[in-house]
Amino acid sequence: MTRDIDQHLVTSDLQRQVAHWLAAARTFRDAEEFASIEAWKSVERDTGAPLRQQINAVVEELIELGEATQRVVAEARKNPARIPAASTGVQRFRRRYVQVDTTLDFLGDAVNSRTSAPLREALTTLDRLAVTSMQGVLERARKPVPRVLVYQDKGTGASILRAGVRLWAPGVIMPVAAIKIVRHNLYRPTSLFHETGHQVAHLTGWTPSVRAAIARALKDDEKLQVMWTPWASEIGADVFAFLHTGYASTAALYDVVGNADTILQWPVGDPHPIGWLRTVLGCAMSRLCFGDKGPWNALQRAMEAHYPIALAEETLQPLLARSKAAMPRIAEACLSAPVPGLGGRPMTDVLDPKRVSPQALAELEHTAGAALWTSPAWRQREGIRIVALAGLREAECPETAPMWIERARSWFVNQAEAA
């Protein structure tokens, strides 16, 4: 009798548990449970539709699993021999619920970061700029161009969840690229193109080529080879951002890595170059592409004065010094690395750095005049170079930086404010 009562209590509890988790799963059918309708409307159809389809599919699969588990529990109430199967099923359903919840929470937070009309306008503009940054290379490589969902979040650095990667819920593939842009760089988003660079490098097979090019450039210094080649993925992404926004990307990068506690440190396993070297590489690419004279020289001298190599850990100092001496050939190797997806041609064959030189950006500014900052046509045609120009002007002169910061912000949100 006691055993029968215990079995009844167990099956009743299993029935209660599955009812709870299944009811929670069914709330996922309403996309507004985790993102507002205004936020969803701000996501372009080509991006939002596959996201909603993926969400619907994973939610229906979860509910189907819950209903199947519910049936097993019902069988166990009649047949105690089915209790172990019912218990296992409930635990499996709980785990799947958590995985789906994590997936939907990420996607919902990303969409729901569009909390105001100006912010929705800015992030929608970034969605389009991100896609545009990949189009030239991927179309030439005959690869599909992923749609992009940009979202705002805290922190100092951007990140990407690439299109095509597996999400937390089993079998769920990310249908678009989700790029985090941090608040302090929302209106100076050169990091956006670093992240799209990761997506492009993955689709074109560029990273191994960058690694090999760096290894060749440092063939006479094995220790530098060992130091630099593991950074190839992040270096390639830095190059991609540089080819889109020129010196602005280096100045913005320095604002992120210029932390006194970390700029001269080399954490074990970090895929990013040492911040000090990353900045020197950006300045070297600027000299190589734009000439020996320019604001990049002042930036590098200021950094070296503020953070001399002597502040680094003693065993790291010679590696930094030798890396600095080798930087011109490292920069040349990175810019000229062949891209397998482009038939072995370098990225610069598609993305000419001269288009974002200070001279070229000044010509754009002169040609367009005031309309550059208000015209939808200029926004559509030259959006990325407008980002490059605003970033360059902000970096050139500290006295006028606040004006350019505000101009960039107004450019991103003016459509929403005018509505």
PAGULUM-781148 format. One record per residue: x, y, z of N, C-alpha, C in turn; residue in three letters. Coordinates in steps of 0.1 Angstrom, whole numbers, plus 5000, padded with zeros to 4 digits. Atoms other than C-alpha are relative to their C-alpha. Layout:
! residues N
XYZXYZXYZALA/...
! end
This chain:
! residues 419
500849885000500050005000500950135000MET/499149894999502850245010500750034986THR/499349995013504650174977499050064989ARG/501049955009501450244957499850155002ASP/500249864997500950574975501250084995ILE/498749935005504650674968500050014985ASP/500050005015504250584931499050104995GLN/501049905003501050794930500550145002HIS/499449874997502851084946501050044990LEU/499049975010505751064922499450034987VAL/500649975013503551054891499250135001THR/500749884999501451334904501050124999SER/499049895000504551544910500650024986ASP/499549995014505851464875499050074991LEU/501149945007502451564861500050155002GLN/500049864997502651894879501250074994ARG/498849945005506251964868499950024985GLN/500149995015505551894831499050104996VAL/501049895002502452114833500650145001ALA/499449874997504452394847500950044988HIS/499149975010507252374821499450024986TRP/500749995013504852324792499350134999LEU/500749875000502752624802501050114997ALA/499049905002505952834803500550004985ALA/499550025014507052694769499050074990ALA/501049955009503752794753500050155000ARG/499949865000504253154763501050054989THR/499049965010507153164738499450014986PHE/500749995013504653144710499850154997ARG/500249855002504153524715501450075000ASP/498749935001507353704703500150125009ALA/499949884991506354004724500249965015GLU/499650044987507053794755501450045003GLU/498649974998510653874750500650124992PHE/499649875007510854184727498750074996ALA/501249925003508354474721499750004986SER/500549995014506354504690500750114992ILE/499349895006508054844683501549954996GLU/498750055003511454674685500049904988ALA/500150095011510454394662499750074987TRP/500349925012509054644637501250074994LYS/498949925005512354824635501149914993SER/499150105007514154504623499549984986VAL/500450025013514154484586499449864997GLU/500750135003511954214571501049894996ARG/499050115004514954024555500749955012ASP/499350044988516454004590499049945010THR/501050044990513353974612499349874996GLY/500850125004511553714591500749875003ALA/499450134997514153434593500249985015PRO/499950014986514653514630498749955006LEU/501350044995510953484637499749854996ARG/500250145005510853154616500849915009GLN/499150084992513753014636499449995014GLN/500550004986512153114669498749915000ILE/501250085000508752964659500349854999ASN/499750155002510352634648500549945013ALA/499450054988512352594680499049995011VAL/501150004990509352684702499049884997VAL/500950115003507052434684500749875003GLU/499350124997509652164687500149985016GLU/500050014985509952244725498649955005LEU/501450044996506152224729499749864996ILE/500350145005505951904709500749905010GLU/499350084990508551754733499350005013LEU/500749994987506651874763498749924999GLY/501350085002503351724750500349855000GLU/499650145000505151394743500349955014ALA/499650034987506551404778498749985009THR/501350004993503051474792499349874998GLN/500750125003501751164775500749885007ARG/499350114993504550944790499650005015VAL/500449984985503651084825498649945002VAL/501350064999500050994818500049855000ALA/499850145001501050644809500549945014GLU/499450044987503050624842499050005011ALA/501050004990500050704862499249875000ARG/500850135001498350394849500949885001LYS/499050115000501550184846501250045007ASN/498849964992504150234874501349964993PRO/498750045007506750054852500550114991ALA/499649895008506750374831500650125007ARG/499549894992507850594860501450044996ILE/498649965003511550584852500150084986PRO/500049935013510850684815499450145002ALA/500649874998508550954827500950105007ALA/499149914993511051094851501250054991SER/498949975009513851084825499450114990THR/500649905010511451264800499850145006GLY/500249864993510651544825501350075001VAL/498749944999514351604831500550054987GLN/499649975014515051604794499350134995ARG/500849885004512251854788500450135008PHE/499549884993513452084816501350054994ARG/498749965006516952084801499850074987ARG/500349945013515552164766499450145002ARG/500749874997513352444781501150105003TYR/499049914996516452604796500850044988VAL/499349975012518352574763499350104991GLN/500849915008515552734744499850145006VAL/500149884993515052994770501250094999ASP/498849935002518653094768500150064986THR/500049965014518453114730499050124997THR/501049895002515253324730500350125008LEU/499649884992516553544758501150084993ASP/498949935008519653624737499450084989PHE/500549935012517653704706499050115004LEU/500949904996514953884725500750135006GLY/499349894995517454104743500750084989ASP/499449935012519154184710499050084993ALA/501049925006515954294694499550115009VAL/500649914991514654464725501050115005ASN/499049894997517854684728499650124993SER/500549885007515954914704498950065008ARG/500949954990514355094732499450144997THR/500649875003513655434717500150024985SER/500049975015512955584682501450044995ALA/498749975005516455744679500949885000PRO/499150115000518155424690499649904990LEU/500450095011516055214666500550054987ARG/499549955013517055444638501549984999GLU/498550025001520755424647500349854998ALA/499750145002520755044650499549954986LEU/500450045013518755004618501050044989THR/499049965009521355214600501249915001THR/498950094998524054994615499849864994LEU/500350125007522254684603500450014985ASP/499849985015522454824567501550024997ARG/498649975002526054944570500849865001LEU/499350134998527154594583499849924987ALA/500250085012525554424553500850064988VAL/499249945011527054674529501449975001THR/498650024999530454624543500549864995SER/499650135004530354254534499749974985MET/500550035014528654274500501149994990GLN/499049995011531554374478500949875000GLY/499250114999533754094490499349874998VAL/500750135001531153814494499449984986LEU/500650025013529453884461501149964990GLU/498950045008532853874444500549855002ARG/499650144997533553544462498949904997ALA/501150095002530153414452499549935012ARG/500550054987529053374488498750085003LYS/501249924996525653464502500450105010PRO/499749894991525653794521499049985012VAL/500950014989524253734556499350135004PRO/500749884994521653964571500650025014ARG/499449964987522654144603499050065009VAL/500849934990520954234635501150065010LEU/499149934991522954494655499250035012VAL/500749974987522154534692501050075009TYR/499249924991523454764718500149935014GLN/499950064987524954634751501250075007ASP/499049944991527354724779501449954996LYS/498650055002531154684779500850104992GLY/499149915007534054824760500349954986THR/499750055013534354594730498849934993GLY/501150065008532054464702500349854999ALA/499950145002531454104694499049964989SER/500950055010529653884668499749865003ILE/500550135001527553574668499849974985LEU/500150015015528153464632498849934995ARG/501150075007525353364609500549864997ALA/499650145003525452984606500549925012GLY/499550074988526752904641498849935007VAL/501050074992524852664664499750085013ARG/500449934987522852824693499949905011LEU/500050094988522252684727499049894999TRP/501050105002519152494718500549904989ALA/499550095010520052174699499350024986PRO/500549995014519652194661499750144995GLY/500449865004519152574661501250074994VAL/498949935007521352754636499650154999ILE/500249865001521753134637499750044986MET/500349975014520053254606500550144995PRO/499449875003521553604607501250025009VAL/498849964992524753764621499550105011ALA/500349914990524153924655501250075005ALA/498849924996526654204663499750095011ILE/500249914989526954374696500950124998LYS/499349885001527854734695499950065014ILE/500149954987528754894728499650155000VAL/500649865000527255224740501050114997ARG/499149895003530455434739500450014986HIS/499650005014531055344703498850004991ASN/501250015008527455354691500050094988LEU/500049905010527955664671501450024993TYR/498750015006531555584662500349854997ARG/500050155000531055224651501049944991PRO/499050075008534255134634500249855004THR/499950144995534254814655498949914993SER/501050075008531154714635500749924989LEU/499350065012533454644605501149905004PHE/499250114994535854444627499249875001HIS/500950124998532954214635499649944987GLU/500450055013531754184599501249944993THR/498850065005535354114591500249855004GLY/500050144995535153794612499149924991HIS/501050085008532053684592500649984986GLN/499550015013533753754559501249915000VAL/498850095000537053584569499549855001ALA/500550144999535053274579499549954987HIS/500650055012533253254546500950004988LEU/499050005011536253324524501349935003THR/498750074997538953124542501250095002GLY/498949905000541053434548500949985012TRP/499150004988542353374584501249914998THR/498750085001544753084576501050074990PRO/499149935009546153304548500750115007SER/499349894992546753594571501049945009VAL/499050074991548453354595501249974993ARG/498950045008550653224568500850124995ALA/499349885005551553574555500850065012ALA/499249954989552553684590501249915003ILE/498950094997554653374595501150024990ALA/499049985010556453444562500750145003ARG/499449874997557053814572501049995012ALA/499250014988558553694605500949875000LEU/499350125002560453394591501450005007LYS/498749994994563753514606499950025015ASP/500249994986562353544641499049915005ASP/500950114996560853224654499150045012GLU/500849964989559753374687498950104997LYS/501149915005557853654670498949934992LEU/501050095007556253394647499049945010GLN/500850074990555053204677499050105007VAL/500849904993553753524693498950054991MET/501049935009551953674662499049914993TRP/500950085008550453384643498749965007THR/501350034994547853294669499050115000PRO/500949885000546453644666499450024986TRP/500449985013545653604629498550044998ALA/501449975002541853604632499750145004SER/500449864996541653924652500850114992GLU/499349915009544354084630499250024987ILE/500849995012542354004599498850095002GLY/501249914998539254164614500450145002ALA/499549864999541354474623500350064986ASP/499749955014542454494587498850034993VAL/501249985006538954464575499450135004PHE/500549874995537854754597500850114995ALA/499149905005540854954586499750034985PHE/500249985014540054904549498650074998LEU/501349935002536455044555500150145006HIS/500149884993537155324579501450075002THR/498849934999540855404577500550025014GLY/499449974987542655574605499050015011TYR/501049994989539355624624499949875008ALA/500050134993539455254632501149985010SER/498950014991542855274647499850095013THR/500349914989541955574669499049945009ALA/501150054991538755414681500549875007ALA/499550124993540555084688500950045011LEU/499149964989543155264709499250055012TYR/500849964989540355414730499549885008ASP/500450124993539355054738501149935007VAL/498950084994542754894744500950095009VAL/499249914992544255204761499850005014GLY/500250014986543755074795501349975007ASN/498750014994546755124817500349865006ALA/499850134994546154784834500349894991ASP/499950115010546154584802500850024987THR/499549975013547654764773501449934997ILE/498750065002551154604778500049865005LEU/500050144995549954264790499749904989GLN/500250115010549853934771499449895007TRP/500750114993547153714787500149874992PRO/499950135007547653344780498749974993VAL/501150055008545253224753499150114994GLY/500849905006543853564744500350014985ASP/499849995015543253574706500350134995PRO/499849875004543653944705501550045002HIS/498649954998547154104700500050095012PRO/499749914989548654294729499550144995ILE/500649875004546854634728501050104995GLY/499049915005550054824724500449974986TRP/499650045013551054624694498950024990LEU/501249985009547554634679500050144995ARG/500049865003547755014680501250034990THR/498849975009551255024664499749944986VAL/500350055013550054794636499050094993LEU/501049915007547055024629500750124995GLY/499349895004549455314627500949974988CYS/499150045011551855124604499249984988ALA/500850025012548955034581499650144994MET/500349875004548055404580501250064992SER/498849945007551655504571500149934986ARG/499850075013551755234544499050044990LEU/501149975010548455324528499850154997CYS/500349865001548255704534501250095001PHE/498949925000551755824538500750025014GLY/499349994988554355904564499550115010ASP/500549894992552656224576498649985003LYS/501450014996549456204595499749995015GLY/500350014985547656194629500449875006PRO/499550124994548755834633501350015006TRP/498749994994552255944641499850065014ASN/500249944987551056164669499449905010ALA/500650104991548855884683501049905005LEU/499050104996551755634683501050065010GLN/499049944991554155884699499450025014ARG/500749974987551555974726499949875008ALA/500250134993550955604734501449965005MET/498650044995554755534736500550085011GLU/499649924989555255824758499349975013ALA/500850044989552455724781500249865005HIS/499750144997553155354780501249954993TYR/498750055006556855294772500249855002PRO/499850144999557954944766500649965013ILE/499450034987559954964799498949975010ALA/501150034990556554934817499649864999LEU/500550145002555954584803500849915008ALA/499250114993557054264820501349984993GLU/498650005005560754224816500249914988GLU/499850095011560653914794499350044987THR/500849965012558054074771500750124993LEU/499549885006560054394764500749984987GLN/499450025013562354254737499149964989PRO/501050045010559454094719499250124995LEU/500749885004557654434719500950084991LEU/499149915008560754614706500249944986ALA/499750075013561454354679498750014991ARG/501249995007557754354669499850144994SER/500149865006557854734665500950024988LYS/499149995011560854714643499549934988ALA/500550095011559154444622498750054995ALA/501449965003555854634620499750044985MET/500349975014556154774585499849874991PRO/500250125008556554424570498949925005ARG/501250064995553854284593498850064994ILE/501249935006551454544580499949974986ALA/500050035015552454484544499449864998GLU/500450145002551954104549498449995003ALA/501450014997548454154565499250064989CYS/500849935010547254394538500149924986LEU/499850075013548554174509499749855001SER/500350144999547553834523498949954990ALA/501050055010545753634495498749955007PRO/501350054995542053554501499549894991VAL/500450115009541153204489498750024993PRO/501349975006537553314483500050094988GLY/499849905011538853584459501049954990LEU/499150065010540953344439501450045003GLY/498749974996544053434459500450154999GLY/499849865000543753804454499950065014ARG/500149944986544254034485498750075002PRO/501349934996541354194503500050144994MET/499949865005542654534490499650014985THR/500550005013541654434455498650044999ASP/501449974999538054474465499850135008VAL/500249894990538454724494501350094999LEU/498849925002540854994482500250105012ASP/499949914988542255174513500150144996PRO/499949865005542755484492498750075001LYS/501449945000538955544493499850065014ARG/500249944986539255614531501350075005VAL/498849914996542555814530499450135005SER/500549874996542256154547499750094988PRO/500249925012542556314512498749964993GLN/501250045006539756104498498750045008ALA/501249964991537456174528499850154999LEU/500249855001538156544525499450044987ALA/500749975012537156534489498549965000GLU/501450044998533956354498499350115008LEU/500649894991533256624525499850134991GLU/500149885008533956904500498949984989HIS/501050025011531856754472498650005005THR/501350014996528856674492499550135008ALA/500349884992528956984515499149965011GLY/500950024988526257014542499149884998ALA/501050115003524056764524500549865004ALA/499450134996526456484534499449955013LEU/500550044987524956494569498549995001TRP/501550004999521256524560499449924989THR/500750065012520656364526499949855001SER/500150145000519256014525500849934988PRO/499250055011520955964491501549985004ALA/498650014995524356034506500149895011TRP/500050104989523555814536500049864993ARG/500150135007522655524512501349974993GLN/498850025009525655574489501350005007ARG/498749984993528455674513500049985015GLU/500150014986527355564547501249965007GLY/498750054993530555374556501050115000ILE/499049905001532755654544499650125009ARG/500449904991530655904564500549975014ILE/499550054987531455694595501550025001VAL/498549985000535155704585500450155001ALA/499749854999535056084580499850055014LEU/500349954987533456154613501049955010ALA/499050054991535855924631501350064998GLY/498749935003538856084614500050145006LEU/500049864994537756434623500050005015ARG/500050014985537056334659501449975005GLU/498750044995540456184662501150104997ALA/498949905004542456464645500350115010GLU/499949874992541756754668499249995013CYS/500750014988540856724705499050125002PRO/500849884998539457084705498649994993GLU/501250015007536857004679499349865001THR/500650134998536156644689498550005004ALA/501450004995532956724708499050034989PRO/500949965011531456894677499849884990MET/500150115009532156584655499349885006TRP/500850114993530856344681498550034999ILE/501449965000527556534682499549994985GLU/500450015014527456554644499849864996ARG/500250145003527856184641498849945006ALA/501250054994525156114666498850054993ARG/501249945007522756354648499849934987SER/500150075013523556174615499349875002TRP/500650134998522555844630498550015003PHE/501350004994519355954646499150114993VAL/500849895005518156254624498749964994ASN/501350045007515556054605498949985011GLN/501050024990513855954637499650135007ALA/500349874994514056304652499250094991GLU/500749925009512656454621498549954998ALA/501350065002509656214620498950065009ALA/
! end
